[in-house]
């Protein structure tokens, strides 16, 4: 079954170069027609950043770094088995994942393939990497939806377009319910779920029925593991929440630095909605979408327009653009370090390097 999983992932990689070319073109177009006009209209964000105290910029970068680190700790919590890479290795893998996600349209799929390959080459079994990624993404999105719902209940009625927020809240609630229902089915009705996915896989022919069954079984085992280990589940929820709360705190610092102290609940509502919109695979990392949601929402909550624009764009420089070169360097360090050592041992022993237990 593991061979089936690898074969399916290799099929997805055949069009990688085409995706990269399309991605680079899309990034250029988005920067040209979305980002640059905003930068010009804001009166040059770089100049505004230069006027901020260095300590505030360092605080924002620190908050963003800890936010990303919490996601890597979450990766360690959801990975099953003993062959788990060290935290620093996972942190670099996640940074490399962000680089792809932020440079390719619909980058989530391509970055997931890159992340899967890096994890398996660092010693994680393919089925464990797939199930952990699924649980991590679904679980983190559920936590994000929960943060949105909590913020919506707190500030409902204070926003000028409350009916739109109510509609968004209803949609998020439905998706949240469907996700929880799917996890419940996997936990309590596994045989029926397996029959269903095998039948679907046989018709759509995107993934083989054997691979679909193996994937469902490993995800179900992951769900059962969390149900049997409440401490691990609690840690995963806290780490997922920290990922978003610290990221939103970075945005709050920039808004405060430009002269407006936002309500935490209102900021979290705007941030979580923009983050949910960014999940749509339309632009790299939600580029343009996040800004288009955040700026008017913050303005609707009373943030001066120029502060909303400067704050959001400054935050995106740290949250979106900065991880791109950092992630490229992280990938290079992996290639020169643990991946290079694994590949060398693979040539010496005659195997490809995936699935080798390593720590780093």
N, C-alpha and C positions, 0 to 999 in steps of 0.2 A: 504493500500500500504506500509505503514511503516513496518507492520509485514512481508510482503514479503521481504523487504530490509534486515531486521534482519535475517530472515531465510536463505537468500542467503549468508550472511556473516558468519553465524554459520556453514554452510556447508563447507566454505573455511577453518574454524578453526579446522576441524576434523583431518587433517593431520599435525597439528602444530608440534607435538613432533617429527614426522618423519623428518620434514623439519629442525628442530633444530639439530637433530643428523647428518643429511647429511651436514648441514651448518658447524657444529663444525669440522667434518672430512675435509671438503673442506678448511676451514681456516687453519687447521694444515698442509695440503698438500701445500697450497699456501705459507704459511710462510716458510715451509721447503725448497721448491724448487724455490721460487721466491724472497722472502724478504731476507732470511738469506744469500744467495749467493751475493746479492747486498750489504748487510751490510759488509760482509767480504771483498768484492772487493773495498769498499769505504774507507777501513782503519779505520773502527769503527766510526760510526756516533755519538755515545754517547760521545766518547772522543773528537770529533771535536766540539760538542755542548758545552762541558765543557770549551773549549778555547774561546768561544764567550763572549762578554760583556753581563752581566745579563740584562742590559737595553734593548738590542736588542731582547733577548729571550722574555722578558716581553712584548715588543712592538708587536712581532709576535703573542703571545697568546692573547693580547688585540684585535688586528685586527681580529683574528679568532673568538673571543667571540662576537664582535660587528657584524661580518658577520652572525653568527648563530642567534643573537638577531634580526637582520633585517628580517630574514625569519619568525620569530615568530610574528613580527609586521605585516608582510605580511599576516599571517594567520588571524590576527584580522581584517584586511581590507577586506578579501574575505569572512569571515563568515557573513552570513545573520542573521537577527533577533536580538533580544535584549539579548537572553540568551547566551552571549559570555563569556567564562572564562577570568579571568584577564591575563595580559601579563606574569607574573611570572609562572602561571600555564601552559600557552601555551608554554613557553620557556622550561619548564621541560618535557612537552609532546614531543616536538620536539627533545630534547636530548635523551629521551628514544627511539624515532623513529630511531635516528641515530645509537644507540647501536644495534638495530635489523638489520638495513640496513647494518652495517659494520661487522656483524658476520654470516649472512646467505646468501648463494648463491642466486642470484635473490632476494635479501632481500627487494627490493622495494614493492613486493606484500605482503609479510608477515608483513613488517613494516607498510604498509598502513592499514592492518587489525588491528594491535595493536593500531595505531594512531586513527583509527575510534572508536575502543572500548573505548579508554581513553577519547576522545572528548565527546562521548555520555554519558559516566559516569560522566563527568564534566558539564553536562547540555545542550550540543548541540543536537538539534534534528537530528536523523539519516539522513534524506534527506539533511539537511543543511551541515552536516559533509561530506557527499559524494560529493555533488556539489562543496563545497568549496575546497575539496582536488583535485578534477578534474581540476577546474579552476586554482588553485594555481600551480599544477604541469605543466599543459599545458602552462599557462602564463609564468612561470619561465623559462621553456625550450625555449619558443619563444624569451624571452629576451636574454637568453644565445646564441641562434642562431643569434640574431641580433648583439650581441657583437662580435661573431665570424666573421660575415659578414663585420662589420665595420673595425675590425682589418685586415681582409684579403684584403680589398680595400686599406688600408693604407700601408701595407708592401708587397703587391703582387710583385713578381719578385725578392725579395731579398733573398729568400730561395732557396737552391740548388735543391730541389725537388718541384718546383713550380707547376708542372702539377698535382701532387698528391693533393696539396692544392686546386687547381682549381676544381678537381673532388669532393673533400670533400665539397667545397663551393657550387657546383651545387646540390649535394645531400641534403645539409642543406637547400638550397633555395627551393627545391621541397617540402621537409617536412614542411618548414615554410608556403609555399603557401597552402598545403593541410590542415594544422591546421587552418589557417585563413579562408579557405573556409568552413571548418566544423563549425566553430563558426558563420560564416555568415549565413549558412543554418539554424542553430538553432535559430538565431535571426529573420530571415525573412521568413523562410519556415518551421515553427515548425510542423504543421499538417503532412506534407509529411515526415519529419524526424521521427515523432512518428510512422507512418505507417511502415516505413522502419525498424526501430529498433525492433518493435514488430514482424515483419515477420522474421527477423534474429534470434531474441531470441527464437521464436517458433521452428526454425530448429536446432540451435546449442544446445539448452537445457542447457546452462551453467547458465543462469539467466532467471527467468520467464518473460513473456511479460509484466505483470503488473509492475514488478520492473524496467524493462528496460524503460518503458514509464515514470514512476515516476522519474527515474534518469535523463532522457532527459529533462523533464519539469523543474526540479529543476536547472539543468545546464543552460537551456535557460533563466530561471528567473534571474540567477546570471549574465549572459551576459547582459541581459536587464538592470539590476541594474547598472552595470558599464557604459553602454551607456548613461543612464540617469543622472549619477553622474560623470562627467568628473574629478572632483577633486579626487574622490576616485580611479578612474582608474589611474590618474597620480601618486598618492601616491603608488599604487600597483606596477607600472612599476619602479619607483625610488627605492622602497624597494627590488624588485627582482634584479635589477641591482647592488644595494649595496651588496647584498648577494654574488655575484660573484666577483665584483671588490675588495671588502675587502679581500676575500679569496685569490685572485691573489696577492694583496698587501702583504699578509703574506708571500707568496712564494718569492716575490721581495725582502723583507727584508732579508730572509735567503741567497739568492743569493748575495746580496750586502754585507752581513756580511762575506761571504767567498771570497770576493774580486772582484766580477763582477757586475757592474751596468747595468741591462738589459734595453732595450728600452721598454717603457710601451706597445706600440702597438705590438711588437714582443712577449712580455711576454703574453699579453692577447690572442693573436692568438694561441700560444701553449697551454695555460691554457684552453681556451674555447674548443679547439678541443679535448683535453684530457678529459674534463668534458663531452662532448657529447659522446665520446667513452665509458665513464664509465656508460652511461645510459643503455648499453647492459647488460641484466641480466645474466652475465657469472660468475663473481666473486663478493664476497661481497664488495660493495662500489667501484667497479672497481679496486680492489687490483691487482697489477701487470699490468693491462691495462693502468692505468694512468701513472705509472712510465715508462712503455714501450713506451708511446707516448711522454711524456714530456722531458725525458732526451735526446733522439736523436734530437728532434726539437730544444731544447735550444742550443745543441751543434751545430746544423746547423746554428743557428743565431749568432754563434761566442762565446758562453759561453764555457770556458775551460771544458773539459770533467769531471775532478774531481770535479769542482765547481758545474756543473750541477747535478752530482750524489749526492753530499753532500747536496746541496740546496734542491733538490726534496725530498730526504729521510728525511731530517730534517723537512721540511714542512709537510710531510705525518705523521710524529710522532705527530705533533700538530693537523693537520687537520683530520686525520683518526683514529689514535690509541688513542689519549687522550680522545676524546668524548665517547669512549666505557665505561671505568669505571665511568666517570662523568655522562653519561646517565643512568648507572645502579643505581647510587646514586640518580639521579633525580627521577627515577621510584620508588625507595624505599621511597623517601620523599612524593611522591604522594600517595603511598599506606598507609603511616602512617598519611597523612594529609587529603586532600580533598576527596580522594577515600574512605578512611576509614570512614570519617564522613558520606559520602553519603551512603555507604553500611550499616552503623549502622542505619541511618534514614529509609533506605529501609526495614530493618528487622522489625523496629518498626511499620511501616505503611503497611507492606505487599506487597511492590513492589521491583523490582530488582535493582533500583538505576540509570538506564539509563534514560536520558531525563529529569533529575532534574535540574532546574535552580539554578546554583551556581556561586559564584565569588571567585577568589582566586589569 
